Amino acid sequence: MPNGRRLPIWAGRTAALLGIMLVAFSLRQAVAAISPILGDIRADIPISSLGVGLLGTLPPVLFAASGFIAPRVARGIGLDGGIVLSLLLMTSGHIVRAVSPNFAVLVVGSIVAFAGTGIGNVLLPSIVRRYFPDRVAVLTAVYACIVGVSTAVPAALAAPVADETGWRFSLGIWSVTSAIALVPWLVILFRQRRQQLDDALSREAPTPALVTHLWRSRVALSITLAFSTSTICTYAAFAWLPEILVDIAGSTPTEAGILLAVTGLISVPGSLVAPLLVSRLRNVAWLIGVGIASFVLGYLGLLFAPDALTLLWVLLIGSGSILFPVSLVLINVRTRTHAGTVALSGFAQGTAYALGALGPLLVGLLHDLSDGWILPLLFLVAVALVAILPAITLAKLAFVEDELSS
């Protein structure tokens, strides 16, 4: 496609468009499908409280590890091959979890599924840039929204399906969606000629030097910091918000679960609008500021008036996750090359998810030390305020490759 030329979104790219949407719909199913039916699983397979905690910690840990592995995968088998590997791992992981005879196999299946999800997380922004360089913001907005839906659908259906057909079917059914998502990517791979694939690999694979030198880029560090703020605050909410609401807001467990779902649903409009705004604004500081203010006001509201306007505080916390789609788009628009996008995506997401895994642990530790929620909520407010630094740095237009070359 000539530079600057805007093609119809389906022009020669139908398989890639369908593939991106299906991958996005598969990316959160392994995470969201298990927690609503843990009670059913524990009735069949003995799982200690420590084991439940391990299952909850695995997603950000595997996402972090995948962040550093995915660029090597792209270097070895290309972006399209990496997406196929990602979907194969997700499909296999779903099936292994569904047939698990014991906790150890359940953990292995979860590791496989989460590893595939993590690789898909990292490579999908680069896939969008490769096939839709003229519509990066639009496609990022679409797939970010679909990712939100892919979190809500399994969470809503897991328990009813398990009640009707058992927890194994409830876990295993999601292998169907990831298997279906394989089809367009296999079509793309099979129709590529060998020379075309070789040329693509040489263009899109990040060199080891590029990956290791990202620590020297202020843009890379700033995007990583913004992404990390989002993951820490969001994963802490996933892990602890229902218990916080029950303890200090007087919510019932059912109400708390519904309010947690609300945080996911309210993030969808932001996921749709934020990428479009990032692509049109030279100064993205105020968008990051919206995310910071939402997190801060939401957590402070729970701290000082938890039972007065509980729904409002929950809506604000969910709105803070606008930092997630903003960071995704910045990975694309603040790099100049496919290699830069892959490297920055792995670097930012690997670091952010590693820190995100610590968020729930630190909140739990602070809760145990203080025997209350004041310190944990103040900690989350402080984390959100850290994003002021990338807001200031990213206000000025700059690119990773330019910083490294200078």
N, C-alpha and C positions, 0 to 999 in steps of 0.2 A: 504494500500500500504506500503510495507516495506520501511524503511528509506533509502534514497539514491537511490532507484530503480526508473528508469525513464520509465514510461509506455507510450504507444501510446496515443496521446492526446484524442482520442475518446474511449479509453478502459474503458467501464463501466461508462462513463461520458458524453455521447452524449447529454443527456437532459440538463445537467448542462452547457455544452459548448454552446449549442444553447440558453439556458436561459440567460447566461451572455451577449451574443452578442445582444439579443433582448432588454434586460434591458438597456444596454449601448446606444442602438439606441433610447430609449425612454426618456433618462435622460435630454435632453435639449429642447425637443419639446415645452413644456409649456412656456419656457422662450422666445424661438426664434419665435414662431408662432404669437405672438400678436402685437409686435411693428410695423411690416411692414403694418399692416392693421388698425392701430389706427384711421386713418382718416375715414375709412369706418365705424368703430364702433361708432365714435363720431358723425357721421351724423345720426345715428339711436338712440344712447343713449347719452344724455348730459353728458360730462365729462369735468371738469374744468382742468386747467393746474396743479393745486395741485393734482387732481385725477390722471393725467398722471404720475406725479412724484411719487405718492404712488404706482402705478402699477410697476414702474421701481425699486422701493426700496424693494418691497415684496420678490423677489427671494433671494437675499443674507440674508435678515432677516429670512425668513423661513428656508433656508439652515442652518443658524447658530443655530436656535432653534432645528432643526432636529438633528444636530450634538450632542446635549446633550440628546435628547429623544431616538435616535436610539439604544444606548447601553441598555437602559431599555427595549426597544422592543425586542432586541435579548435575553435578560435575560428572558423575559416573554414568547415569542412564538418561539424563535430560529431564526437562520439566514434565513432559507428557508421561515418560516412563516413571517418574517419581510419583505422579498422581495415581497411576495404575497401581504401583506398589502400595501407596497409601490406602487405596480402596480394598486391595487384597488383604491387607493387614486388618482393616476394620471388619471386613466380612468374616475372616477367620476368627477374629477375637469374639465377635458376637456368637458364633456357633460354639466355640470352646466354652464360653461362659454358660451357654444354654444347656450343655451336656455335662457340666461340672459335677463330678461325684463327691468332691470335697472342697474345702476352702483354698487349698494350694492351687488346684486347677482353676478355680474361679479367679484367683489373683493372676495367674499366667494369662488367662484369656483377657482379663482387663488390661494387663500390660500391653499385650499385642494390639488390642483395639485402640488404646490410648496412644500408642506409638504411631499407628496409622493416622489417627486424628491429628496428632502433632505435626507430622510431615505434611498433611494436607493444609493445616493452618498456615505453615510457612510458605508453601509453594503456590497457594492460590492467588495471592496478590501478584506474583510474577506471571502466572498464567494469564491473569486479566491484562497485564501490561503487554504480554506477547501477542495475544489475539485481538485485543481491543485497545490499542494505544490511543485511538481517537475518542474513546468513551470510558476512560479509566474511572472517572468519578461515578458515572451512571451505573456501571457494572459493579463497582465496589458497593454502592448504596444498595443495589438489588441483592447482592449475595450477603451483605451484612444483615439485611432484613430477614433473608431466608435462614441464616444461622440462628437468629432469634427465634424464628418459628420452629426450627429443628430442636431447640431447647424446650419449648413449651409443649409440643405435640407428644413426645415420649413421656414427659412428666405427667401429662393429663391422661394418657391412655394406658400407662403401665399397670396401674392398680386394677382398673376395670377389666383389662385383658387377662391379667393374672387371676382375677376372681373367676373368670369364665373358663379359662383354658390352662391355668397353672403358670407359675413364675418362669419355667423354662421356655415355654412358648413366648411369653411376654418379652423375655430377653432376646430370644433367637430370631424373632420376626424382623428385627431391624437389619439382619444380614441381607434381607431381600432388597431393601432400599439401596444399600451400598453396592450390592451385586448389580442392580439395575444401573447405578451410576457408572459402572465399569464400561457399559456398552459403547457410549459415544467416544470414550477415550481409546478403546480398542479399535474402533473404526478409524480414528485419527492416526493411530500408530500404524495400522496395516496399510493405509493409503499413502503414507510417507515413503518416499524413495530413500535408499540408504544415504545417498549423497546429501539430500536435503536434511536428514537427521544429523549427519556428521556436521554440516554447516551450522545447524541450530545449536548443537551442543557446544561448538566452539564459541558461539556468540553469547550464550546464556549462562555458561558455567562460571561461577566466581572462582578466582584463583585463591589459594591459601593466603597469599600476602594481603589481598584485599580484605578477607575476613578478619585477619589478625590486626590489621591497621585501623579498623573501625574505631578502636578506642581513642584514636587521635582526631576523630571527627566530632566537632561540637554538635553538628546536626544529628548525627547518629546517636550520640549520648543523650541529646535532648528528647528525641523521639522515643528512645528506650525508657527514659525517665517518665515521660507522660504515659506510655504504655504500662509501665510498672505500677504507677499510681492507680490506674484503672483496674489492673488485675488484683492488686492487694485489697482494695476497697470492695471490689465485686465478689471475690472469693470469700472474703470475711463475711459478707452479707449472706452468701449462699450457705455458709457453715453455721452462722450464729444468729442471724436476724430472727428466725422464728422463736428461738429461746429468749432472746432479748425482749421481744414483744410480749411473750408470755409472762416474763418476770417483772417488767417495769411498765408495760402498757395495759396489762390486764386482759390481753387477748387470749382466747381459747386456742388450743393447738390447731384446730381446723381453721380458725380465722387467721392465725399466724402463717399457716401454709398458703392460704389464699393471698395474703398480703405479699408473701415472697414471690408468688407467681406474678403479682402486679408489677413488681420491680422488673421482671423480664419483659412483660408486655409494654410497659411505658418506654422501654428502650428502643422499640421498633421505629417509632416516628423519628427519633434522633438518628438512628442508623440510616434512614432513608434520606434525611435532609442534610446531615453533616457532611458527607462526602461531596455533595453537590456544591456546598458553600466553600469547602476547602479548595476546590479546583478553581473557584472564581475569585478568591480573596488572596491578596498578597500578604496580608497580615492575619494570621490564624490565631493570634493571641487571645482575642475575645472569645473564640469558640472554646479554646482550652479553659478560659476563665469561666465560661458557663458550666463546664463539667466540674471545675473546682468548687464554685459557689453552690452547686446542687448537692455535692457530697457534704460539704461543710455545713450547710443549713439543715440538711436532712439528719445528720448525726447529732448536731447541736440541738435540734428539735427533740430528738429522742432523749437527749440528756436533760433538758430543762422542762419540757412539757410533753412527756411521752404519751399520756392518755388523752390529751386535749385535741390534738390534730394528727392522730396517728397516721391516717391515710395520706395526709399531705407530706409528712416526713418520709414515708415509704416511697411516695411518688418522686420526691426529690432525690432520694438515694438511687432509685432506678434511673432517673434522668442523668445522674452523674456518669453513667456508663457511656455517654456520648464520647468520652475520651477514647473508647475502643475504636469506633469507625473513623474518628479523626486520625488516630495513629495509623490505622491501616492505609488510609489514603496518603498520608504524609510519607509512608514508606515508598510509595510509587512516585509521588510528585517531587520529592526531594532527592531522587536519584536520576541519573541520566541514561543508564544502561540496564539491560536485563541482568547482567552479572551483579551490578550494584544493588538492584532490587532484591535479588535472591540473598545476597550477603547480608544486607540490612534487615531483611525480614527474619532471617535466622538469628541474627545477633539480637535484635530488639525483642522478638518473641521468646527466644531462649532465656534471656536475662529476665524479662518481665514475668514469665511463668515460674521461673525459679523463685523469684521474690514473692510471687503470688501464693506459692505453696507455704511460705513462711507466715503470711498474713493470718490465716485461721489459727495457726499454732501460737503466734504471739498474742492474739486476742484471747485465746483460751488460757494462756499462761498469766496474762494480766488479770483476767477474771478470777483465777484461782488465788493469785497473790493478794488481790484487793477484796475478794469476796463480794464483788459487785461489778457494775457495768460502767462506772464513771471513768476509770482509767482506760479500759478498752475503747470506749467511744472517743475520748480525748486523743488516744493514739491514732484512730482512724481520721480524725480531723487533721492532725499533724501530717499524716501521710498525704492527704488531699492537698494541703497547703504547699507541699514540696513541689507540686506541679507548677507553681508560679515560676520556678526557674526555667523550665522548657518553654513556658508561655512567653517569657521575655526573650529567650534566645531565638525561638522560631518565628518571632515577629518579623525578623529580617529574612528575605528570600536568599537562600543559599543551598548548595547541593553537595552531597557527600563526596562525589568524585573530585569536585573542584577543591574542596578543603584538603583532601589527601594529596592531590597533585601539587599543591602549594606548600 
